[in-house]
Amino acid sequence: MKWSEIQKQYPDKFILLGDISEEKISETKSRVIEGKILKITDNAKEIRGDYQDCRKKGMNVVYSIPGTSDDFIIENVVFMGILR
C-alpha cells in the first residue's frame, strides 16, 4: 500500500511497516514509498516492542509515529559506541 494512502487512513496511529519500497534521496536518507502494514496501534510501547521483535527475526521494518508527514523520510545513522 502506498505511504500516502496509509498516512491518510491512519493519521493518528503508530504504524509498523514491512516489505518497504524506498527511494534513495541522499547517501544516508531514503523516502518510504510503500509498504505492507504489519500492525496499527495507539500504544507506543507496543509498536516499539513489535518493531524490536521483527528486527530480531531479521525483518526489514520501520514504524511511523502519529503525525508522520506525507513525506516519510528515514535517515540511517551509523551507530558509534565506546569500546572499553
FENKA-V978988 format. One line per field, one symbol per residue. ss: DSSP state (A for helix, B for strand, O for the rest). Layout:
ss=???
This chain:
ss=OBAAAAAAAOOOOBBBBBBBBBBBOOOOBBBBBBBBBBBBBOOAAAAAAAAAAAAAOOOOOBBBOOOOOOOOBBBOOOOOOOOO
